[in-house]
Amino acid sequence: MNVKVFSTPTCPFCVMAKDWLKERKVQFTDVNVAQDAAAAKYMIEKTQQRGVPVIEIDGQFVIGFDRAKLASLLKVKP
């Protein structure tokens, strides 16, 4: 499973989402869109969202820290 978290260092919901994933032992790549312009462009083109977190799971996007949707896609406890 390929999981990417598009985030910024100052985003509290990004920190919460990454902590939630770590607690469930989900490996992910943290993509800092404040420093990676190409990743920010990719995120915006795919989701039409400029806000973070945006989480990509095997090509499916979760906008914001939506625990229920994440749990469903990852097949873990909410």
ABEGO torsion letter per residue (X at the ends): XBBBBBBBAABAAAAAAAAAAAAAGBBBBBBBAAABAAAAAAAAAAAGBABOBBBBBGGBBBBEBBAAAAAAAAGBBX
